[in-house]
Amino acid sequence: MQAWRVHTPGEPREALRLEEIPPPVPGEGEVRLRVLAANLNFPDALLVRGQYQIRPPLPFTPGVEICGLTDDGRRVIATPSLPHGGFAEYVIASERSLLPAPETLNDAEAAALHIGYQTGWFGLHRRARLQPGETLLVHAAAGGVGSAAVQLGKAAGATVIGVVGGKAKVRTAEELGCDLVIDRTGEDVVARVKEFTGGRGADVVYDPVGGDSYTASARCVAFEGRIVVVGFASGDIPAPALNHALIKNYAILGLHWGLYAAKDPAAVLACHTELGRLAAEGAVKPLISELVALPGVADALQRLADGTTTGRVVLAMPRQPGAAR
């Protein structure tokens, strides 16, 4: 089979090699899946660079979430078992972790419904306890993780402010349903949030960026607000001033979805059921901005790592003749 592999960590365009290798062999409790679609994620870029908290043995294939087909014909969502990641024709995954792909979504949409939406749901509902009528501020609102949080926030009845980087991304955030979109490259985020909220600030902040975005969040979070720290796409990990959190009475909440998958898999399944319901109702639908074939993965992942993409970029594998979706 064909698979992208990393032999030496580095930037995706240089480090990834498309190679012909034997299909992976499942072990006890694992199944082999034919990849139908694989969502490209920022953690994939970090894996390739050797900067992720998990470092699979070299050589490895990145790709942390897929929609795939089991040998008995079930269409499922899975997190492949590294080092056999999703940027390949076949993967292996834990049988216990397989989730049914919603019938209302095609392969690319199903592949993108998993980690980003689960992270958003757990971050907004389990960690921040977002309430109807509250104001939610989402950084990188036109990106894959941010766009999921925007949709989930609107589905929860919140007023959503989206922050984006550049005019090209403003329209995307508006189309997602943001009540206000702020272009951080030309506007003062703190001033615009305070103006929009009548000086109160945002009740919940969803931050997958870190760096200057976190600094702005702390300055415009409301009394008893909650800042959910999801990641550090900027590459800058902030050092929060805890005296500031004390003075303003706000909470700083960490969210690592992988811990739920490891410690509370029943909650992950319940979340997936809820996401499936929201997808069936049309309340959420992954924003697929681009489909790429297997040879285009390295270039696409580099563009994602560079922050030039919007929504979700997804590897779409050819379907067998006569197959649906």
Secondary structure, DSSP 4 states (H G I P E B T S, - for coil): -EEEEESS-S-HHHHEEEEE-PPP---TTEEEEEEEEEE--HHHHHHHHT-SS--PPSSBB---EEEEE-TT--EEEE---TTB-SSBSEEEEEGGG-EEPPTTS-HHHHHTTSHHHHHHHIIIIIIS---TT-EEEEETTTBHHHHHHHHHHHHTT-EEEEEESSHHHHHHHHHHT-SEEEETTTS-HHHHHHHHTTT--EEEEEESS-THHHHHHHHHEEEEEEEEE---TTS------HHHHHHHT-EEEE--HHHHHHH-HHHHHHHHHHHHHHHHHTS----EEEEE-GGGHHHHHHHHHTT---BEEEEEPPPPTT---
